[in-house]
Amino acid sequence: MILEKEIEFILAIDALKNVNRRNFNLDNSRRENTAEHSWQVVVFAQILYPYARNKEKIDLPKVLKMLSIHDVVEIDAGDTFFYDEKANEGKFERELASAKRIFGILSEPLQSEFLNLWLEFEEGKTEEAIFANAVDRMIPFTLNCYNNGKSWTEAGVALEKVKQLLRLKINEASEEMAEAFDILIKKAFEEGKLI
């Protein structure tokens, strides 16, 4: 059948709607799922693109494609809380196995293209991957700053930990994003959302 592999892939990634993340939605009524995060990060990338440090070198459609598939691996590997050092041990290996299985549903050349985009995102070295990673980090950070920081307070996340893990990557992508980060993290700390 024409498009058999593509339809099988689309049906497989529907499972992203069932992968709950540690982050809460804006009104704190529930945890967001990975499908919601994936949609939001693609929209946010388009909004933040004018502020990208090296936007003339960034292929925005490539960034959007990268962001739209980067969390597909959570179907098998689950969402790993960014601030949980123990849970992050072996994360790449778990996610790589998932990427190979899920992208393996597709026919070539799409199978290799998606796997290579995922690997590029994980390595975080190209202009597109640097920007995509910064945007991906800004979404949960921003939600925590504007909701009650529940995922941070539940896990006892410290101000210095957030700065250490986020600030450098965000600054690498955009000076304006880094300035917004500094303002928001100060606000979050003053409001008791970080220890």
N, C-alpha and C positions, 0 to 999 in steps of 0.2 A: 504494500500500500504506500502511496505517496505520503510523505511527511510522517510516517509511522514512528520513526525515532524521535522526531521533534515533539510529537504529541506525547509520547511516552515520557520525555524529559519534562515537559510542562506539567504533566500529571504528577511526576515525582516531586517537583519542587513545590507543589501545593502543600507539601508537608511543612514548609516554612511557617505556615499559619499556625502550626501546632507547637512550634519551638518558642517557649517563653524565655524572655531575657530577664536579667536582674533589674534592669531599669524599669521604672514606672512611667505610665503615661502622664500627661501634664496635670490632670486632676487627681492623680494618685489613686484612682479607683481600681486599677489593675496593672499588672506587669504588661509591658508591650511584647508583641511577638516579633520574630525575626522578619517576617514579611512586611510588617509595618515599618520596622527600622530600615529595611532595604528601600522601600518607597521613599521614606523621608530623607534619607541620605542622598538619593539621586536628585530630589528637588533642591535640597540645601546646596549641593555642589553647583547647580546652575545659578543659584542666588549668589554664592560666594566667589564664583569664577572671576568676576571683574576685580576682585581683591587679591587674586593669586599673585605671588611674588614674580613668577616667570610666565605669566599667562601667554605671552607670545610664543613660548616653546611648548605649551600644553595643548594637546589634542583633546578638547572637551568631549567629543563623542566617545573617544576611547576611555576617558575617565568615567563617563556615565555607564558604559558597558561594564567596566571593571567593578564599579560600585554595585551594579545591579546583580552581579553574580558572586561577589566576594564572600558572602555569608551563606551561600548554598551548602557549604560544608557542615553547617550546624545541624542539618537534617540527621546526619549520623553522629557527628562529634559533639553535638549540643553546644549551647552558648557557654563560653568560658568567661567568668567575671574578670574583667581587666585588672582589677586590683588584688586578685587572689593568686599569690605567688605559687602556692602548692598546686592549684588547679591548672596553672599555666605550664607546669612541667609536662613535657611530651605533647603539648598542644599542637605544634606544627606537624608532628608525625601522625597524630589522630586525624587532623584536618586534611593532610595530604592524601591519606588513604580514602577519606570520604570524597575528596575532590576527584580522585581517579575513578572511583566507582560511579559517582553521579554524572560527571562529565563524560564518562565512558558510555553512557546511554546514547549519546549523540554520535552521529556519523562524522567522519572526517570531511572537511577540515575544521568544522566547528568544535569538535571534541578537543583537539590540540589548541585551538585558539582560546577557548575558555580556560583550559588548564594553564596555559601560558600567561593569560591575564591574571589569574588567581596567584600564580607564582610571582609575577611582577609586583602585584599589590603587596604580597607578604614580604618580599625583599625590600620594598620601599625605597628604591634607589633612583628610578626615573622621575622626571618632572611630574608625569601623570600620577605615579604611585605616591610621591611625596604629598601632592595636593589631595589625592583620594584618601590617604591615611589621615591627614589632618581633618578633613571634613567628617570622616567616620568617627573620629575622636570627639569632635565638637558637638555632635548630636546628643549623645548621652550626657555629656558634660553640661550642655545648655539646658536640657530637660531637668537635670538635678538642681541646677541653679534656680530654675523657675517653678519647680514643684517644691515639695518640702525636703528634698534631698534624701528621700527614704532609702534608696539603695545604698547611699553612702553611710547614713546613720546606722542602718541594719548591720553593715559590715565593719563599722568603726573606721572608716577611711579617713586618713589624716591629710591635712592641708599639704604638707610637704610631699606626700606620696603622689597626690594629684599633680602638683607642680612638676615633680621629677618625671613622671610618666607622660605628661601631656605638653608642657610648655615648649620644649625644644622642638618637637615634631610640628606643632602648630606654627611656631615662629619660622621654621624652615619653609613653610608653605606660603605664609602671608603675614606681613607686619601688622596689618589691620586686624586680622583674626587674633594675633597675639595680644594686641591692645585690648580687644574685647574680652579675651580670656582673662587678662589681668584684672579688669574691672569686675567681671563676673565672679572670679574666684575670691576677690576681696569681699564682695557682697555676700557670697555663700558662707564664708568664714564668720563674718560679722553676725549673720543670722543663725549661727550655730549648726550649719549643715555639714560642716567638716570639723574634725577635732584637731 
